[in-house]
Amino acid sequence: MEKKKIYVAIGKEVEERESIIRWVFNEFIGYTICVIYVHVPAKRIPLPNGFEAPVHLVTENEVRSFREREKQEVVAILHDCGEICKAAEVPFQTIQVQNESITEGIMELICHLSIRKLVMGAAANSAYSRRMSTPVSKKANYVLRSAPEFCHIWFVCSNHLVFTREERARKLTEKTESTQLNRSDSTEFQFWSQPLASASGDSSPSSSMHHGSSSPTSTTPPNFVDILYAQLQQVQKEFKVSANKLHRELRQRQKAEKEALEANLKVQAAEKDLTQMKEELKDTNTRLVMAVGRAFNASAQLVSFESETEKLRLKLKETEKNLESSENSQKMYKKIYVNLQTKFDDTLHVAQGSETHIPQHVPIFSYEYSLADLEKATNSFDPCLIIEEGGYGDVYRGFLNHTEVAIKTRFPSSFQGPCAFRREVNVLTNLRHPNLVTLVGTCPESRGLIYEYLPNGSLQDRLICKNNTPPLPWQIRIRIATELCSVLNFLHSRKPNSVIHADINPANVLLDSNFVCKLSGFGSCLFIPSDKVGLTESRQPTFKIDVYSFGIILLCLLTAEFPPQIVEMVQYALENDDFYSMLDHSAGDWPFVRAKQLAHMALRCCHTIPDERPDLASEVWMMLKPSNDPTRSLSNPVWRISDDQVPSYFICPILQEIMHDPHFAADGFTYEASAIKVWFESGHDSSPMTNLKLANRLLTPNRALHSAIQEWQQKHKSV
């Protein structure tokens, strides 16, 4: 069944629309109210100066802003009506339509929605509402005249019904009937006022009586219509009084029921709020208890912290007093520390039976530089010039005497003291081998070392492809292992003191421009008297230390991995025939049989029992020796140089003679000064060794090599 609806047309006036809606509440109980609002867009827009302007003379932004305010105003009006209906708990709907005329908008809705019941205002001014019998508003009169017959319309003003469409029809009918009755009364009056006569002309007794009278008398019949109308008016009046009384009682009853319902709803809402407040109070109490517990714990921790802080403050004061007691104490402690460190290093070498064999009488032939020279060469030790970061110090790329060099510094906190510095300088200035890094100079002031610059960095950098460098081919990796074995054999076979490197790792294996191996990092090396080589008494270091490290290097070359468990990983792979997956295939297609042999040899070198490790000079070298091997070293690795054999690095690459005045060129090679100068004067600007263009033609004396050549020549002259 369709719900009963009544449509209410409202305007902007607040009091008018509220009175109309409340009148509908009381008169149409059980109906759904459909609130109608016709919005007529304003044709003139108010300006900030108080004037108004037509729409076409205002900017689009101002028009858009004003239209938005109009929409908001309409929404607010409909919202107010909805709130009134909600408060009365009456179902409602809102209908908004935009039209250039309010009456046309209402008529359009009546026809479109087939509205049968419509309520609208009768006049804007409520002062005359009690005296109005017809609508005063032009809009109301237009709707009254133009609305279809099926639409029943009520016109209301100030909560008072002014007129209805049905009442107008009734009045028109009554007016018509009254006119007809008046005409009938007039005719009847005329009929009674004429004298009665018989049809034959004889006079009746009545007439004779009339004739006998001195003057004629006329009789007027009573007006029965007026009597009936007066009685009807009285009944209508009593009925209206009774209806008004009943209506008031009904409204009072509805109001009481509404107030009772509202009170019941308020009580239910209050009970719900009370229940919610109880739950919130319970939750708040729980949180409060937890907060109190946390605050108690925090207070206890704060007390403990303050106690510890006080203790630390007392210790700090005590320390400050101790430091302030004497300015010389720090210097004294520093001097004691240096002396103890030196004594410790000396004691260590004495315990190893090697200190007496360090050639203390041999002068250091490397050129000495000051700390200021190093700062100038490295742009005040610019971090951008660091090429290697180590545990004992950083290595910088620098320029000394227009030559590119690598400068190794030591941290002040490094435990490598002066003895470590002296050991490394002694090894690199007294030993010559193609696979030993060349020492260009030293800085005793900062215990700094200046090496030849090796552009390919360390073996560790190349195996991890640092700076996106290409991986090393397997041929070069086997050659590096061969060269490393060669230089270790050379160090172990020295007389009268054999040298144990004791710190071989991928970071100390450097590579020149041709990927030739250059061993460095002799700060921890040990000197063993040649007559004690091979002894394995307790606490006596042997060459097996370097053999183990060599095995680790060989495994790194094969797999390009550096985990601490690399020995166990390779051993497991070999035992399970899965070694192929361990190989670093970025190095190319390995000869698998040879790679497997090298892996087995590396595992033997890493044996936990030193005596079970192979000998580098025999077993390992025989497997790696470069004879008839396309991967043989470019530097002709030397196992042991005889006393009468001229070292190859003494020979000038151009003259093929022993050099008398060796000089570094920009390509990193050493030449006889006169030969390289003639090379330049003949118009060459490239390297005689690499055929690459030189950065410059500057030459730097190789004093370390010059001293070594002179020492070798004096030794052979005396023989």
Secondary structure as UniProt FT lines:
FT   STRAND          5..9
FT   HELIX           14..27
FT   TURN            29..30
FT   STRAND          32..39
FT   STRAND          44..46
FT   TURN            48..49
FT   STRAND          52..54
FT   HELIX           55..57
FT   HELIX           60..88
FT   STRAND          92..98
FT   HELIX           102..113
FT   STRAND          117..121
FT   HELIX           126..128
FT   TURN            129..131
FT   HELIX           138..146
FT   TURN            149..150
FT   STRAND          152..157
FT   TURN            158..159
FT   STRAND          160..164
FT   HELIX           165..193
FT   HELIX           205..212
FT   HELIX           224..325
FT   HELIX           328..351
FT   TURN            352..353
FT   HELIX           355..357
FT   TURN            360..361
FT   STRAND          367..368
FT   HELIX           371..377
FT   TURN            378..381
FT   HELIX           383..385
FT   STRAND          386..389
FT   STRAND          394..400
FT   TURN            401..402
FT   STRAND          403..408
FT   TURN            412..413
FT   HELIX           418..430
FT   TURN            434..435
FT   STRAND          439..443
FT   TURN            444..447
FT   STRAND          448..452
FT   TURN            455..456
FT   HELIX           459..463
FT   TURN            464..465
FT   HELIX           466..468
FT   HELIX           474..492
FT   STRAND          497..500
FT   HELIX           506..508
FT   STRAND          509..511
FT   TURN            513..514
FT   STRAND          517..519
FT   TURN            523..524
FT   STRAND          526..529
FT   HELIX           530..532
FT   TURN            533..534
FT   TURN            538..539
FT   HELIX           544..559
FT   TURN            564..565
FT   HELIX           566..575
FT   TURN            576..577
FT   HELIX           579..582
FT   HELIX           585..587
FT   HELIX           592..605
FT   HELIX           610..612
FT   HELIX           616..620
FT   HELIX           621..624
FT   TURN            627..628
FT   TURN            630..631
FT   TURN            634..635
FT   TURN            643..644
FT   HELIX           648..650
FT   TURN            653..655
FT   STRAND          662..664
FT   TURN            666..667
FT   STRAND          670..672
FT   HELIX           673..681
FT   TURN            682..683
FT   TURN            688..690
FT   STRAND          700..701
FT   HELIX           703..718
//
